[in-house]
Amino acid sequence: MSSASSQYHLSDELLQPVLAILDAYQDPYLLQGLVTAGCVTKLDIEGKRLQLGLCYPYPCQSLYRDTVMAITNKLAVLDAIDEVECEIDFQPAVISAGAVDPLPNVKQVIAVASGKGGVGKSTTSVNLALALAAEGAKVGILDADIYGPSMPIMLGVPDFNPVSPDGKMMTAATAHGIAAQSIGFMLGGDEAAVWRGPMAAGALAQLLNETLWPELDYLVIDMPPGTGDIQLTLSQKVPVSGAVIVTTPQDIALADAKKGVSMFQKVNIPVLGIVENMSFHLCSECGHKEHLFGEDGGVKMAQRYGVPLLGQLPLKLNIREDVDRGIPTVVADSEGDVANIYKEIARRVGAQLALTQTQSVVSISISDDE
């Protein structure tokens, strides 16, 4: 894995045991030691104070404190070190999307897709984008659901109207610290986009390429449900770094989710993993847990096709209520259990993107009769 330029200024006698300790500390998401993963960018010492620089290829800001404490405890066994001063940075890699030109100001593009509607894909998309931002990344979101745009309401900016400073490019909305663009910003509240597939795909390409995106580490695209012309066109014309598949545990949703995986396989886009939404219901009164839509369907699908299970989200009333009032759960209850699940998913997504640089794309075999 590539890293920032390393600067090591320790004697050989001290350097080797320090590197050995740091590489014995395995990152829980990259599944590699910090040295092997390319995260160690600086080693220096003043007296008995070690100055350590780390640069992660995925956002994990909420884990910095625990990481520093764990590393400090491990380095404390060395007589030459009494104190560790650690600086941690985050720098995502810029992944080439092959023949598709990269977007100006955007390092990586994440598509969030599902084979069918009604599985909570848009709610997952917006909370994933906000969770990536909460973990320290600069994030934007594109609402690509041309026929049912929901981001204006979910992000609490239904009255935003893009403007064009130069007559060519248009501004994006800013909500809860992320940039956002949606066809919904250009349609009236009750107005429908009655367009055929090619027109819809063209409109989305225009939204994507003619928006003045700020500097972004990640642009999350909330894809339309299904696997038709619009989805294939977007997958082929948008520089997507990786895809996240959202499903519920029930058999019919899983069957359609397989089609989503197959679609990305056909256009050579890495599948970063599966999010099992509505995995279980938590009673708001007593906390009782029930599997209303079946159990572990997403787990079994991830195992079958050799992709990671990124997380399992509960069916909770407040998740729906939060997006309906324009303050998604990651913002509304930033330290709550559900927000922490979304942050865990965000860290896994970022790490999987980083790993696509050093690992071959997962080969997923789906036959026509499955």
N, C-alpha and C positions, 0 to 999 in steps of 0.2 A: 504494500500500500504506500502511495506517495505521501510525503510529508513536507512541511516547511523545512528550510535549510537548517540543519542541526549545528549547534555551537557547543562543543564540549571543551571545557577548560579545566580538566582534572588531571592529576598525575595518574599514570598507568596503574599504580598501586591501588588507588582509590576508584578509578573509573570502572575497572572490571567488576568489582563487587557491587557497585551502585547499579550498573547496567544489568547485572544478573538479578538483583532484587526487583528492579523495575520490570524486567521481562517476566519474572515469576508472578507478577501481579497481572492476572488475566482480565482484560476488559470484558464485562458481562454481555456486551452486545456485539463486539467485533470477534469475540472468542479467541483473542490473541493477546500475548503479552504486550505491554506498552511500547517496548522497543521494536519488536517485530511488526507491530501495527503502524509504526512510524509516528507515534504520538509524542515522543520525547524530542524536544527542539532545543533545549538549553540545559547545560549542566555547568555550574561554576561554584566556587566556594570562597567564602571570606571567613577566615578563622575556622570555626567549626559550624558555620551556617551554610548549608547547601542551598544554592539558588537553582530551582528546577523550573523549567518551562515545558508545558504540555500544550499540544494543539490537537483537538479532536476533529475528525472528519464528519461528525454528526453532532447535532445539538443536544446537550445534556446538562444544561446549566443547573438544574435542581439537584444534581448529584455531585457538584463540585466539592462542597464542604465534606461530605462523607468520603469522597475519593482522596482528598488531601489528608484527612485524618488517618485513613487506612495506610496510605503510602508512608506518611511520617512515622507511624508505628513500626512499619517494616524496616525503614532505614535507620531507626534508632538503635538497632543492634550493632551498628558500626561505631567503633570508638572515635573515629575521626569526625563524626557528625553529632552535634547536640541539638540542632535546630534545622528545620526545612522551611524555606520561603518558596512558595509555589505560585506561579502565574499560569492560568489556564485560558486558552483561547479556543475558538471554533472557526474552522475554515472548510466549507464543503468543497469537494472536488468539482471541477467543471467537466461534466460527462459529455462526450461527443455523441450526437444523435445520428451519426452516419451521414447520409445524403441530405438530410433536412438541415437547413440553416438554423443556427442558434438564434434565440430571441435576444435582442439588445437588453442588457441589464439583468438578465435572468440566467442563473447558473444551472439550475436543475428544474425539470418539469415533472410533476407527479400527477398521473391520471387516477382518479378514483371512479371505479365503474362497478356495475352490477348487471347481471343478465336480465333482470326484470325490475319493475318498479315496486315500491312499497316495502323495501327492506331497510329503509333509513339511510340510504346512500348520501343524500345531501346533508343530513344532520351529522353524519360521520365526517364528511368532507370539511364542513365549516369548523367542527371541533378539532379535527386533525390539524387544519391550518392554524388555528389559534393555539393549539398545544405546541406545535413547532415554534411558534413565536414565543410562547412562554418559556421554552427551553433555550431561547437565545438567538433564534434565526430571524432573518428579515423575510417576510412571507407575503405573498399575494394569492388571491383566489379568483378563478374565472368560472362563472356560472355558465356552463355549456348546455344546460337543459333549455333549448330554444323554445319548446312548447309549454314548459312549466317552470319558468325561472322562480327560484325561491330565495336566493341570496339577499335581495333587497330587504325582505321582511326578516329573515333569519339574523341578519347583521344589524338590524335596526336603522337602516338608511333608505326607507322606501321612497323618499322624496328627492333623492340625489339625482341631479341631471348633469351628465358629462358635458364639458365645454371643450372647444377646440381652439387653442391659442394661435395655431398657424393654419387652420383650415384643412389640415391633413390628419393630425394626431389628436386623440381625445384623452381627457383626464380620467383617472380612476377614482373611485370613492375611497375614503379611509374610514375604517371602523374597527374599534377595539385594537388598534395598533397594526392592522394589516391592510393592504391595498385590495380593492375588489372591483370587478367589472362584471356586468350582467346585461343581457338584452332587456331584462326587466326595467332597467334604468331608462330605456328609450321607448317603452310602451306604456300606455295609460293603464291605470289599475285594472280595468276590465277588458283591456284590448288583448286580442289573441294574435299570435304569429301564425298566420295561415300560409305556410310555405311548403313547397315540395323539398325533398331531401337535398338536392344540389344547392338550392337557394339557402336552406338552413345552414348547410356546411359552409357555404361561402360567407354567410353573415358571421358565423362563429370565427372563421379564419380572420375576418376583418376586425372583429372585436379583439382577437388575440394580438394581431400584428400592428394594429393602429391605436393601441392604448399606450399612453405614456407611463409605462411601468417604472417605478423607482428601482433602485438597486435591490435585487431580490436574491436570496439564497435559494428559495423554493417558490415555485408557482404551482399551486394545487388547482387542478382542473376537475370540477364536478361534472363528470360526463353524463350525457342523457342515458336513461335506462335502455337496455337492449343491445343488440349486436348487428344493427342494420347498416345502411349506406352512410349515414351521418357518422356513426362510430368508427367505421373503417376509414372513411375519408380523414377524420380528425387524427386517427392513429397514424396514418401515413404522412400527413402534412404538418403535424405538430411535432416539434422535437422533444418527444416524451422520453424521460430518463428511466422511468419505471412505473409500474401500475399496481394499485391496491384494489383487490376485489372484496366487495362487501356482500355478505349473504346472511340469511337467518338459518337456524338449524333444520328447518323443515325440508322435506325431500324435494318439493317442487322448486323452492328457491335454490337449493343446491344444484339441481339439474340445470337451471338457467345460469348459475354462477360458473359452471364448467364451460358453458359456451363463451362466457367472458374471458376465461383463461385461454381458451382455444383461439379466440380472436387476437389476443395480444401475442400469442405464440406465432401466429401466421404472419404478423407484421414485425416480428423480431424485437418486441419490447419486453424487457425482463419483468416477470411477475414478482413483486417484492413480498407478497404474502396475502393472507386472507384475514379479514376482520369478521368475526361472527357477532352480528348485532342481534339484539333481543334474545340473547343467549338464555336468559332466565328472568323471571319476574320477581321483584322484591316488593313485598307488601309494604305500603307506606305507613301502615298502622302498627304491624307487629314484626316486620322484617322477614317474614317467612319466604323461603325461596322455592319457586316452582318453575319447571321447564315446560312452558306452555306450548312451544313449537318443536318439541323434541330435544334431544340432548346430544351434544358433542358432534353435531353434523359437520360443522366447520373444522373441528379437530381432525375428524376422519378424512375429510376432503384434503386438508393440508398434508396429512401423512401420505395419502394415496398418490398425490401428484408431486410430492417432494418440495413443497414450498412452505415457508414459515407460517405458523398461526400467529398473527400480530397481536391479537387480543380478543377477549370476549366481553361484550358490553351488556349490561342488564336492561330489561324493559322497565323503565321507571317513569313515573308521571312527570317529574320535574324536568327531564331531558326534553320532552315535547313542549312543556310550558315555557322553558327558557328560550328555545328558538322562536316560539310564537311571539314572545315579547321582545325579540331582537337582542337578547343578551344570552348567548349560548353558554352551556354549563361550564365550560373551561374558564369562562370569565365570571359567570354568576356565582360559582362556588369553587373558586380556584384551588382550594386545598382539600376539597371533598374527595370521596372515594372514586366517583365517576370521572372527575377531572384528572385524577392520578392515573386512571386506566388509559385515558386519551393521551396523557403525556408519555406513558410507557409505550403506547403504540407509536407515537411520534419518534421516540428514540429508536425504536426498532426499524421504522421506515428509513430514518436517516442513516442508520448503520448498514442496512441492506443496500441502500444506494452506494455507500462507500465500498462495500464488498463487491459490487458488480464490476469494479475496476480490476480486481485481482482474481476474481473467480469467473469461470465460464458461466454464461447464462444458463439457468436451470432448464433442462430439456423436459418438457411435459408432453406425454403421449396420450392423446385422447382419440379414441376410435369413434367412428360415426354412430355406433350402436350404444354408446355409453350415455 
